[in-house]
């Protein structure tokens, strides 16, 4: 079996995800094509250089429908002989694209792939695909469906996390992200977005709020309290599933939850022969990948069991990992991960995360893999783990090892 290496990783800056955001006028296919061109240019790829483009995006409707991956290839400067595959594993779509590409390479199904994802949340609204998991009563009643914010509050209640702990994590995410940008830690991977005239539209994550303090966060109203306690009363649904809970402690709000943003990310993956053919030096090997299903009501606990699985399957322990990226979907997700494994905050999301910079659903999994690799190189570390919680109750993880 071949080894799968990461040769390059890049991303666009993340836009605000609103109509007044810098990327709002850029379509999903255009942003995707921009990233594909960047990978081509950065690595000197010509002709049928890769076997496939595997591209994640979550809300596959409208401009993000119709096999967006193939559309992006055709709009880009990649050779038209390269096909495209669009995939959806909700928030882990970008990571699943990378993992799928890596496992294809390991199995000998092609020497090289471009994998990643996109989400233009200002243009294609989350939930606008009318997914059955949220709207079909026969399924929602069976699974005990509640919105993700309620799930995050259930985690906080179940595992004893307070509002002040969640706010402290959020404020620290903002501080770390601002410092990372100030010190140029993302410079290696950022691909500025330019218009058709070559003028820069966005070159910096615009969602960040570096002025955030514990005091400003404390003033925010819990975002999911009313939908939980009043209408439509999702707390009651949750307590049917978890009768030991006397109540749901609503601690999450806009400031300690991930931001709705626009963005895209790409990773170039190949075997040793691919690197030799294109004169490229591998940056890391993809040592292991994993995915798992979890309880669909509490929904966001997946990073813990999938990390246990990937470590077990790899014959590793948590102590073998030097650095972690845990997607900051909500503060309680990261707090639970650190609690479960006894991991120090000093090695988790050291450059901030989605609370500060945003969570473009289909791209985030690829973003955190690239962020992890850049920081491992900066610190001269060997092994890193990236993981995400996933809607409807799943988890995904990737272990990378520098070479």
N, C-alpha and C positions, 0 to 999 in steps of 0.2 A: 504494500500500500504506500502511495506517495505521501509526502508531507505537504501541508498547505501553509504558505507563508503570506504575510501581509507585506506588500511592497510600498503601498502608499495609502494615506487616508486624508481626506479633506472634507470641508463643509462650507456652506455659506454662513454668513452672519444670520442671526435669527431676528426676523422682523416682529413688530408688535402684534401681528395677528388681528389687526383691526383695519377698517377702511382708511384710517389716517396713517397707517403704517407705511414704511418706505417700500415694502415689497408688494403692496396690495395690487398694483397694476401689472405685476409679473405673473404670468400663468404658471400652473403646476408643470406643464410640459416644458416651458421655456426655462424655468429654474433648474429642472432636471437636466435638460440639455446643456446648460451652462456648466454644471458639475461634470457631466460626461466629457465635455470638451476640455475641462481643466485636467482631468485624469489623463486624457490623451496627450495633452500638451506637456504636462509635467513629466511624463514617462516615455515620450517619443513613440507612441503606439501608432502603427500604420497598418492598413489592410485589415484582414480578419485576425486581429491581434488577440482577441479574447473569444472564448466559446459562447458566452452569453452575458447579458446584463440582467441581473435579478434585482428588482426594485420594489421596495415595500411602500405601500400607502394604505391608509385605513379607510377613509371615506371614499370608496371607489364608485363615485357617481359624478355626473357632469364632466367637467374637464379632467377629473381624476379617474374617469372610467375608461372603458375601451382599451385595455392593456396599455396603460400609460407608459410602461417600460419600453415597449416597441415604438410608441409615438416619440418618446424622448430620443431613442436611437436615431430615428429618421430625421428629427429636427437637428440633431447634433452633427458634428463632423466625423463621427464614427462611420466605418464602412457599413453599407446597407446589408452586407452579408451577415452581420452580427444580429441575432434575434433579441427578443426581450421577454421577460417573464415578470408579471406583476403578482405580488403575494400580499396576504393580509393575515398577520397574527396580532391584530390590534397594536398596542403600544410597543410590542417587540418586533414589529414588521421589519424595521431596518436591521436589527440584530439577526432575525431569522434569515434575511436575505444573505447576510455575511456567512452565517453558519451553514446554510444550504450550499452556497458556493464553495466553502471550504471542504465540505464533505463530498461534493462532486469532484473536486480536485483530488482529494484523498482516494476516491474510488477509481480514479483514472478516466473520468468522463470530461476530458478537456484539460488543457494546461493552465488556462487563466480565465478569470472572471472579473467583472466589475459588479459590485453589490452595494446596496445602500437603500435610500428611500427619500421620500418627500412628503410634506403635508403643507398645504396652503390654507390655513385655517381662517384667514380673512376672506377667502374666496369660496371655499367649500366648507360649509358649516359642519361642525361635529354633530353626528346624529342625523344628518340630512339624507342618509341612505335608507332610513326607516328600518333598521336592522331588527330581525325577529327577536333577538335576545332582550330587547328593551320594549317591544311593542306588541308582541304576540302573547295574549293572555294564557294560552295553553302552555307556553314555555316559561313566562315570567312567574306564573303561579307555581309551577313545578320546581323552579330553581330558587324561589324566594328572592327575586330580583329587587335590588335597591340601587339607586345611583351611586357612582363611585365615591362621591363625597361622604355619603352615609357610611359606605364601607370603611373609609379611612377613619371616620369617627368611631365605628365599631372596634377597629383595631386599637385605637387610643383607649377606649373603655375596657376592652378585654385585657390589655397588657399594661394598663395603669399609667399611660402617658398624659401629662398635664398640658394645659394651654401654654404655660410659661416655657415648658420644655420644647414644644413645637415651635414657638416663636423664637426661642434662642437658636434653634437649628436654622430657621429661616433667615434670621439676621446674620448669622455666620455665613450662610450660603452667599448672601449679598456681599458681605465683606470679602470673602475669598474670590468671588468672581471679579469684583472690581480690582483687586490686587493682581489677579492673573492677567487681566487685560492691561493694567498699567505696566506690568513687567514683561509684556509681550509673550506670555506663555502659549497663546493660541496662534501666534504668527505663522508657524510652520504649516498649519492646516487651513487657515482661513482663505477662502476664495471670494474676493469682493464681487458684488453683483453690479454689473454695468449695463447701461441701456444700449440701444442700437447705434448710438453715436460714440460709444466708448466712455461716456461720462459715468462716474461712480454713483450708484444709487444707494448702496449700503456697504459699509466695510467694518461695522462694529455691531455687536449684539445690542439692539435698541430697547429691549424690554427691561433691562436692568434698572434697579432703583438703589444705587449705592448709598443714598442718604437714609435708608431704612434703619430704624432703631427699635429697640424693644418697646419704647413708649409709643411710637407710631403704630406698631403692630397691635399693641394692647387696645388701641382705640377702635379696631376693626370689629364689625359684627360677625359672629359665626355665620358662615355662608349656607349651611345646610340644616340649621335648627328648625326653621319654619316648615320646610318640606318633610322633615322628620317627625315633628311633633304635631303639626296642624294639618295641612293638606299637601300632598295626599296621604300623609301619615305613615311614612316608610319605617319609622322606628317600630311600629307595631308589627310590621312584616318581619323586621330583623329579630324581634323578640320572640316571634313564633319559632324561628330557627334556633335562637339562643335564649331559651327561657330562664337561664341562670342570670341574665342581665336584668337588673332592676330598672335601668334606664340607659340611654345612650348619651355619653358626654360629648357634646358638639364643640370641638376645639379648633376645627379647620376653617379657614377663611381665605380670601384672595391673597393675603400676604404670606401664608405658609403652605400654599398649594402651588402646583406647577402652573406656569403661565401659558396662555393660548397664543401661539406664535406661528409664523411662517418659517420654513427652512428646509434644507436638503443636505444630505451627506453621502459620501461615496468611499468605498474601500476597494483597493486593487489587490486581488488575491491570485496566487498562482503557485505552481510547483517549482522545483529547482531548475528544471529545463526552461520554464517560462522566463525566469530571471536571466539565465545565460543567453537566451535568444534575444532578449531586449536590453542586455547590458545593465540590469538592475540588481541592486543588492537588497536582500530581504531584511526587513526591520524586526520582524517577530514571526514565530510560528503560532498557528492556532492549535493549541495543545488539546483542547476538549470543548465540546458543545453539549448543551442539554436543554430539554424543555419538559414541562410537567403540567398536569392539570390539578387544580385545587378547588376548594369550596367556592361556588359561584356567588354566594351572598357576601361573605366577608371579602372575597374577591382579590384583594391586593396583598395577600401574604405570600405569594408565589416565590419571591426572592429567597426565602428561607429554605423551603423544601427543594427547590431546584439547585441551590448551592450545596445542600447536603448530598443531592444526587450526583452532581458533577464531580464533587470531591471524592465520593465513594467510588464512582465509576473510574476515576483517574488514579485511585490509590493514593490520594493526597489528603492532607488535613488543612484546616483553616490557617494554621501557622505557616504553611508553605506559601501562602499568598502575601506578597509584599504591599500591594496597593489595590484598592477597591473603587469601582464606580457603581453606585446603586442609584438608579434613576429616581429623582426626587418628585415622583408623582404627587405625593403628599408627605408632610413631615413625618407622620406616624410610620410610613413605610420604611424610611431610613432608620428611625429610632428602633423599630422592631428588629431590623436586620442586625444592628449593633448589639442590641440586647441579647438576641438569640445566640450570637457567636462570640460575645465578649470582645468585640473588635473596637479598637480605639478610634474615636473621631478623627485623630491625627492622620489616619490612613484611608479615610472614606471621603470621597468627593472633595479632594483637597483644593480644587480650583472652582468650587461652587457647583451648582447643578441647575436643574430645571426650575426650581423655585425662583432663582435669580435670573436665569437666562431664557427659560421657556422650554416647552415640550412639544415640538412639532411631531405629532404622533408617529407618522410613518418613518421619520428620520432619526428619532432619538436613539434607537438601538445602535445604529451605525455611528452616531455622534459620540456616544460614550466610549465605544471601542477606540475611536481615534484619539479622544481626550486622554484615555487611560494610557495608550501607547506613547503619546507625546510626553506625558509626565513621567512615565517609567524611564524614558530616555534622559529626561532632564535630571532625574534623581539617580540615574545609573542603577535602576532596580531590575530584577530579573522576571518576576512572575506577577501577573495581574488578573483580576476577575471583574467582569462587568455583568450586571444582572438587572432585570426589570420585572416589575409586577405587570400583569396583563388583565385587561377587561374580561369579564365573564369567568374569571378564576383560572389563571395560568401563570407560569413563570418561565423565564428563559435566562440562560447564562452562557458565557464564553470565557474560557481561560486562555490567555495569551502569554507567550514566553519569548523574551528577547533572544536574538541569535547574534 
